[in-house]
C-alpha cells in the first residue's frame, strides 16, 4: 500500500446514508471479557452519521472506550528537531511538483520548502482533505471520544500521543518517502478518499482490503505503522495486567486498515483465544479503487 493512503488516515487522527449497510464491527469474546470492535476512519463528514445503534448502545453500556490515542492528552508532548528540510530531499522534478501543488492549494511554497518533509506532507494532506469537505473533527474516533466524555465513560488509549508523534516525525530521512508519495499521488487523493469513505459506510470488507493493497509501502513503514502496532495492541487487550477489567465490556475503535489484511488485529486476537464474530451488515460500495502504476 502506498504510504500516502495510510498516512492520510493515520495522521488526521490529530486533526447519502445507506438503509441496510453499516460500518464493519465485530464482537470479540474471551471468558468474561467482551470487546465490540469498530473499524474507523479518522476523517469524516456528516454523511457518516448516525452510527449504528449497536455501536452507540455498546458505548453507553461499556466499561470504557478504547481508542488508538487520546489526542486531548497533549501535556508534555515534544516534537523532535529534524535535520532535513523539504528542499533538501526533493529532486528538481519533485520540487516543481511541490510548487504546483502548493499554488493550487493556496499554500506558501517557501514555508513548505523550509519545513521537515513529514510536516510538509501533513500540511498538504490536511489542506487537500479540508478542500474535499473532510476533517478530523468528523472522524469516528473523535466523535465517540466526545460522546464517551459526556456520558462519563472512561476513554482508554492503546498508545500515548508521544508515541504517535515519534512514529510520524522519526521516519527515515525525516519522512521523505511519505512526502514523495503525497506529491506523486496528489491527483488521485480526491477519488481515493471519497471511495474510502463510501466503502467504510457500506462496510465493504473487500473494498477496504483493496484499498490496503493499492500499492506498496516500504517494509520499514509497514512494520512500524501496522504490523508492530497490531501485535502490541493484541498483547495489551489480552493481558490480565493491562487496563481492562477481566469481567468487562468495552468498545474499541481503531483504523479500519488494522482490521483487514495479513496480521490484522482480529486475526491476532483469535490467536490469543478470542472468539471473533462479525456483527455488521454489509453492502458493496458503489465505487472502485484503481491501482496506480508503480514507480
C-alpha positions as CSV (number, residue, x, y, z in Angstrom):
1,X,0.0,0.0,0.0
2,X,1.3,3.4,-0.9
3,X,2.3,5.3,2.3
4,X,0.2,8.3,1.3
5,X,-3.1,6.4,1.7
6,X,-2.3,5.0,5.1
7,X,-0.7,8.2,6.4
8,X,-3.6,10.4,5.3
9,X,-5.8,8.5,7.7
10,X,-3.2,7.9,10.4
11,X,-2.1,11.4,10.8
12,X,-5.5,13.1,10.7
13,X,-6.4,11.4,13.9
14,X,-4.7,14.6,15.2
15,X,-6.8,16.7,13.0
16,X,-26.1,9.6,1.4
17,X,-26.7,7.2,4.3
18,X,-27.4,3.6,3.4
19,X,-30.5,1.9,4.7
20,X,-29.1,-1.6,5.3
21,X,-25.4,-1.4,5.2
22,X,-23.3,-0.2,8.1
23,X,-19.7,0.2,9.0
24,X,-17.8,-3.0,9.9
25,X,-17.8,-4.1,13.5
26,X,-17.2,-7.3,15.3
27,X,-17.6,-8.9,18.7
28,X,-14.5,-10.5,20.3
29,X,-15.1,-12.5,23.4
30,X,-12.8,-14.4,25.8
31,X,-14.1,-15.7,29.1
32,X,-15.9,-12.8,30.7
33,X,-14.3,-10.1,28.6
34,X,-16.3,-8.8,25.6
35,X,-14.9,-6.3,23.1
36,X,-17.0,-4.6,20.4
37,X,-14.5,-3.6,17.7
38,X,-15.4,-0.9,15.2
39,X,-13.2,-0.1,12.2
40,X,-12.7,3.7,11.9
41,X,-11.6,6.3,9.5
42,X,-10.0,9.3,11.3
43,X,-11.6,11.9,9.0
44,X,-15.2,12.3,8.0
45,X,-18.3,14.3,7.3
46,X,-22.0,14.4,8.4
47,X,-23.0,11.6,5.9
48,X,-21.2,9.1,8.1
49,X,-23.7,9.6,11.0
50,X,-25.6,8.5,12.9
51,X,-23.6,5.5,13.8
52,X,-25.4,2.1,14.1
53,X,-27.4,1.8,17.3
54,X,-25.4,-1.3,18.2
55,X,-22.3,1.0,18.5
56,X,-23.9,3.8,20.4
57,X,-25.6,1.3,22.8
58,X,-22.3,-0.5,23.2
59,X,-20.6,2.8,24.2
60,X,-23.4,3.7,26.6
61,X,-23.2,0.3,28.4
62,X,-19.4,-0.1,28.2
63,X,-16.8,-0.1,30.9
64,X,-14.6,2.1,28.6
65,X,-14.0,3.3,25.1
66,X,-10.6,2.1,23.8
67,X,-9.0,4.3,21.0
68,X,-5.6,4.4,19.4
69,X,-4.6,7.6,21.4
70,X,-6.5,10.4,23.1
71,X,-5.2,13.5,21.4
72,X,-6.6,15.6,24.1
73,X,-3.8,14.4,26.4
74,X,-1.1,16.5,25.0
75,X,0.7,17.8,28.1
76,X,4.5,17.3,27.9
77,X,4.4,16.2,24.2
78,X,7.7,17.1,22.4
79,X,8.4,17.4,18.7
80,X,12.0,16.5,17.7
81,X,14.3,18.8,15.9
82,X,14.6,17.5,12.3
83,X,17.8,18.0,10.4
84,X,16.4,17.8,6.9
85,X,14.1,20.2,5.1
86,X,11.8,19.5,2.2
87,X,14.2,21.4,-0.1
88,X,17.0,19.0,1.0
89,X,15.2,15.8,-0.1
90,X,13.4,16.6,-3.3
91,X,14.9,16.5,-6.8
92,X,14.2,19.2,-9.4
93,X,11.1,17.4,-10.8
94,X,9.7,16.9,-7.3
95,X,10.4,20.5,-6.4
96,X,8.4,21.7,-9.3
97,X,5.6,19.3,-8.4
98,X,5.5,20.7,-4.9
99,X,5.4,24.3,-6.2
100,X,2.5,23.5,-8.5
101,X,0.6,21.7,-5.7
102,X,1.2,24.4,-3.1
103,X,0.0,27.1,-5.6
104,X,-3.2,25.1,-6.4
105,X,-3.9,24.8,-2.6
106,X,-3.0,28.4,-1.9
107,X,-0.2,27.4,0.4
108,X,3.1,29.3,0.9
109,X,5.7,27.4,-1.1
110,X,8.8,28.7,0.6
111,X,7.4,27.9,4.0
112,X,6.8,24.3,2.9
113,X,10.3,24.0,1.5
114,X,11.8,25.0,4.8
115,X,9.7,22.5,6.8
116,X,10.7,18.9,7.6
117,X,9.4,16.5,4.9
118,X,6.9,14.9,7.2
119,X,5.4,18.3,8.2
120,X,5.1,19.4,4.5
121,X,3.3,16.2,3.6
122,X,1.0,16.6,6.6
123,X,0.2,20.2,5.7
124,X,-0.6,19.3,2.1
125,X,-2.9,16.5,3.2
126,X,-4.8,18.5,5.8
127,X,-5.5,21.3,3.3
128,X,-6.4,18.9,0.5
129,X,-8.8,16.9,2.7
130,X,-10.3,20.2,4.1
131,X,-11.0,21.2,0.5
132,X,-12.8,17.9,-0.1
133,X,-15.0,18.6,2.9
134,X,-13.4,16.1,5.3
135,X,-11.9,16.9,8.7
136,X,-10.6,15.2,11.8
137,X,-13.4,16.6,13.9
138,X,-15.8,14.4,11.9
139,X,-13.7,11.3,12.4
140,X,-15.3,8.4,14.1
141,X,-12.9,8.1,17.0
142,X,-13.0,11.8,17.8
143,X,-16.9,11.7,17.7
144,X,-17.1,8.7,20.0
145,X,-14.5,10.1,22.4
146,X,-16.6,13.2,22.8
147,X,-19.7,11.1,23.4
148,X,-17.9,9.0,25.9
149,X,-16.8,12.1,27.8
150,X,-20.3,13.5,28.1
151,X,-21.6,10.0,29.1
152,X,-18.9,9.6,31.7
153,X,-17.4,6.6,30.0
154,X,-13.7,6.2,30.6
155,X,-11.5,6.8,27.5
156,X,-8.5,4.4,27.3
157,X,-5.6,4.9,25.0
158,X,-3.7,2.0,23.3
159,X,-0.8,4.3,22.8
160,X,0.4,7.6,24.3
161,X,0.3,10.6,22.0
162,X,4.0,11.0,22.2
163,X,4.4,7.5,20.6
164,X,2.3,8.5,17.6
165,X,4.2,11.8,17.2
166,X,7.5,10.0,17.3
167,X,6.2,7.5,14.8
168,X,5.3,10.3,12.4
169,X,8.4,12.5,12.9
170,X,11.2,10.0,13.2
171,X,10.8,8.3,9.8
172,X,13.8,7.7,7.6
173,X,15.1,10.9,6.0
174,X,12.6,12.8,8.2
175,X,9.6,11.5,6.2
176,X,10.9,11.7,2.6
177,X,9.0,8.6,1.5
178,X,5.8,9.9,2.8
179,X,6.3,13.3,1.2
180,X,7.3,11.9,-2.2
181,X,4.2,9.6,-2.1
182,X,1.9,12.5,-1.2
183,X,3.2,14.6,-4.2
184,X,3.1,11.7,-6.7
185,X,-0.4,10.6,-5.6
186,X,-1.8,14.1,-5.2
187,X,-4.1,13.9,-8.2
188,X,-5.7,10.6,-7.0
189,X,-6.5,11.7,-3.5
190,X,-9.9,13.1,-4.3
191,X,-11.2,9.9,-5.8
192,X,-9.5,7.6,-3.3
193,X,-10.7,9.3,-0.2
194,X,-14.3,9.6,-1.4
195,X,-14.2,5.8,-2.2
196,X,-12.7,5.0,1.1
197,X,-15.5,6.9,2.9
198,X,-18.1,5.2,0.8
199,X,-16.5,1.8,1.4
200,X,-16.4,2.4,5.2
201,X,-20.1,3.5,5.2
202,X,-21.1,0.3,3.3
203,X,-19.0,-2.0,5.4
204,X,-17.5,-3.3,2.2
205,X,-14.7,-5.5,3.5
206,X,-13.4,-6.4,0.0
207,X,-13.1,-2.8,-0.9
208,X,-11.2,-1.9,2.2
209,X,-8.9,-4.8,1.6
210,X,-8.4,-3.5,-2.0
211,X,-7.6,-0.1,-0.5
212,X,-4.9,-1.6,1.7
213,X,-3.3,-3.2,-1.4
214,X,-3.3,-0.1,-3.7
215,X,0.4,-0.4,-3.9
216,X,3.4,-0.9,-1.7
217,X,4.6,0.7,1.5
218,X,8.2,0.1,2.3
219,X,8.8,-2.9,4.7
220,X,10.1,-0.5,7.3
221,X,7.0,1.8,7.3
222,X,4.6,-1.2,7.1
223,X,6.3,-2.8,10.1
224,X,6.3,0.4,12.2
225,X,2.8,1.7,11.3
226,X,0.8,-1.5,11.0
227,X,2.5,-4.8,12.0
228,X,4.2,-3.9,15.2
229,X,1.3,-1.8,16.5
230,X,-1.2,-4.6,15.8
231,X,0.9,-7.0,17.8
232,X,1.3,-4.5,20.6
233,X,-2.5,-3.9,20.8
234,X,-3.3,-7.6,20.7
235,X,-0.9,-8.2,23.6
236,X,-2.4,-5.4,25.7
237,X,-6.0,-6.4,25.0
238,X,-5.3,-10.0,26.1
239,X,-3.2,-9.2,29.1
240,X,-4.5,-9.7,32.6
241,X,-2.4,-6.8,34.0
242,X,-3.3,-4.1,31.5
243,X,-6.1,-1.5,31.9
244,X,-9.2,-3.7,31.3
245,X,-11.4,-5.4,33.8
246,X,-11.4,-9.2,33.4
247,X,-15.2,-9.1,33.5
248,X,-16.0,-6.2,31.3
249,X,-17.5,-4.8,28.2
250,X,-15.5,-2.4,26.0
251,X,-16.0,-0.6,22.7
252,X,-12.8,-0.4,20.7
253,X,-12.3,2.0,17.7
254,X,-9.2,1.6,15.6
255,X,-8.4,2.5,12.0
256,X,-10.1,0.1,9.6
257,X,-6.8,-0.9,8.0
258,X,-5.8,-2.5,11.2
259,X,-8.7,-4.9,10.8
260,X,-8.0,-6.2,7.3
261,X,-5.2,-8.0,5.5
262,X,-2.5,-10.3,6.9
263,X,-1.6,-9.9,10.5
264,X,-4.6,-7.8,11.3
265,X,-5.8,-7.2,14.9
266,X,-8.8,-9.5,14.7
267,X,-6.6,-12.4,13.5
268,X,-4.1,-11.8,16.3
269,X,-6.9,-11.7,18.9
270,X,-8.2,-15.1,17.6
271,X,-4.6,-16.4,18.1
272,X,-4.9,-15.1,21.7
273,X,-8.0,-17.3,22.3
274,X,-10.8,-14.8,21.5
275,X,-13.8,-15.9,19.5
276,X,-14.4,-13.2,16.9
277,X,-17.7,-12.7,15.0
278,X,-18.7,-10.0,12.5
279,X,-22.0,-8.4,13.6
280,X,-22.4,-5.7,11.0
281,X,-24.4,-6.0,7.7
282,X,-22.6,-5.0,4.6
283,X,-23.2,-4.0,1.0
284,X,-20.9,-3.4,-1.9
285,X,-19.8,0.2,-2.2
286,X,-20.6,1.9,-5.5
287,X,-17.0,2.9,-6.3
288,X,-13.7,1.3,-7.3
289,X,-10.2,1.8,-6.2
290,X,-7.8,2.0,-9.1
291,X,-4.2,1.0,-8.5
292,X,-1.8,3.5,-10.0
293,X,1.3,2.4,-11.9
294,X,4.2,1.5,-9.7
295,X,7.3,3.7,-10.0
